Amino acid sequence: MAWFRTFLKSGHPPTLFCSFLYFDFCFAVWVLNGAMAPFISEAFHLSATQKGFMLSVPIMSGALLRFPLGVLSQYIGRKNAALLEMGVIMLGLAWGYLMVDSYEKVLMMGVLLGIAGASFGVALSLGGGWFPPKYKGLAIGIAGAGNSGAVIAVLFAPPLAIAYGWRNVYGMAILMMAVPFVLMMLLAKEPPDREKKTLGAVLKVLVEKDAWVFNISYILTFGGYIGFTMFLPTLFADGYGISKKTMGQWSAPIIVMASVTRVLGGWLADKFGGLNNMLFVCVGVTVLSLIASMMPPLWMMAVILFLIFCLLGAGNGSTFQLVPHRWPLTTAIAMSLIGEVGALGGSLIPNTMGLSKKYYGTFGGGFLLWAVIGLGICIMYVVMGKRWTSAWVGKGGRALTDEERAQRIRDGLISV
């Protein structure tokens, strides 16, 4: 484990830990409506399309707020932006706990809880900001493993809802969010890798071709992760007749794999290259999604979903091994934009699943859509990878060595 001690010494471990915990608990709040969906559906007698839309609202809200929060963090600092966001989340949970008594108010609560989904770019950039380029993939992978917060929601929220009522779960979540808030305040330190730029210069990333390649790519990996995470309890309950008491036990082992393999994906990307990893991920997701679209028996679907989540997590880690190399001084901005579009793509899954169930009597349409997206992104990476590896990143997507970087600067391929 000497290499891991070397890794820790190269950065600031308390900030990395606080970033992980911040992202972890925010993620739990972000997917809380997904864990509560069968209870909310029963309380308000929702149709399949209403459930699909309800589950997509927090995804869209969190996605749309990611880029603005990333821009804000560029000016007030990532630590301050994180503290501000967590404070607003706790107010949103309090409103939901006290006020929700109709489907319309559930949708409004979804908008408020979606604020938790905006934590992505800030958390990863804050956690990885202290670490040198050769360890960026691992550091950001560890911070990004905070998406394991989804497991907290799907595993513990349903039993608590059965015991105390589903509305009370939102009140309990306020106490949960207080933990990362206090630790962030006491332990985290703002990284030194922030460059002051005008708003116009910051917003240039919006029109960069490379940014939109990553945006589209992240629709597959993170969009798939958040969309399927939101929908798994409903898939198991409505598609396979699993009880509300045990649906979380089916969902949690599958969901947690994306967090485990996110760290692994970051490490593998550092070692073998993010581009190489992403090609493998795209092919695997395409094939497995095609099989899942046939709605196989429960045990087979569980295995397929387990493997899909492993690949999605590895793809998330691989993507954000590449981003800091492309935008080394505005990483939070770039991550927030990419996370925003990727998360918006996740809203396709609940809606597609609901429409597929309504018109064809099966949830298979959502999986079929992801197979098509996976194939298209695989082709895109093959085309773009040739240009990237001759400019800002090394062979296969590895970090440039000092010698390679100096040579490309001399050749005018990258700036200092």
Beta strands, then each sheet from edge to edge (+ up, - down):
end
